Amino acid sequence: MKARKPGAKAKLVSIDGVDASTVLAAARLALGGRGRSGISHWDASGIFQDLTVAEEAAGAPSARTLLLLYAADLAFRLRWEIRPALAEGRTVVAAPYVDTAVALGRAAGVPVGWLTNLFRFAPRPADRRFAKGSRRGAAEGFVGFASERIEQANGRSRRQLIDSVAAELRAAEKRST
């Protein structure tokens, strides 16, 4: 790992939201248009990609299972992407970060204390941002992925879950200001 450059300001920026394309666009803007380098995306570890090919006999994962997998993926991102870049003095944008997962958990009825404990390992970002946009792009991101898998177990439709996550993110943004 390279040493931190003198005078360089390492900064972790979180971008959270429901619409994956809006989150990615906001991440690019946060980097000043420098493209994808410096952006840490969900499923960097491939955990969710592996889950998509699981046999139907494995059953649908619960919201807690998906959140545990998200936390494992985030731990991977921190170890292999985020912390090394910060150590080099670079700005890293986590898109999405903790607020998106917490909002999904809250929308699915997971207790706040459990969510707080689960993500306690994640460092606080220097800058928290919330990407607003349509919920059309939710299908490509973590929120859509998780909502599609837990809709039947939760007793709410995928759209209802996504709308609830969006409402939770708006509330998180208000609390952060």
Phi, psi and omega in degrees: 000135181285151176287155179293135180288138179300134177081351180283138180255105176287137183211131174261124179244131176255138174235118181237147179177175182270318185274114184300321182291324177290321178297315180295319178297318179294325178295317178298318178297320180297332178271004180072033177077017182276022175077207186276339181296133182095001178253127176258116184263153174295153183065031175297332182278343182086005181301315184285327175298318177296324181294328182293337181260005178296145180293153181300331180297339179292339179082168179280134179287151176281169177300318180297319178298314179297323179289324175297319178294322177297318179297320177296318177295319179295321176299320175299312180300319179297316183289317190258342182240302192288303183298318177299319179293318177298321179296333177275358180085017182265155171278135178236133177251120176266116187226100356274178181236222188284320186301324179295315180294318179296318179298319177297315179300315179297318180295330180271001176087016178283134182300140182301320180299320178296316180296317180299314179295321182299319185258015180300332182288339186281128179293150177290136177286153176289333183218123177253128179229151181237122181273124178258141179182183178292163178267009179298320183280005182295336182298329183275345186257184181300318183299313179294317179303309182291318181298322179297326184274336183252003185300318183289319182292330183275343181079010178235153180288162177304315181297318179298317178297315180298317177298321178293322177297317178300318178295319178296321178293322176298319179294320178297322178295318178296320179293333184278348181264000000 
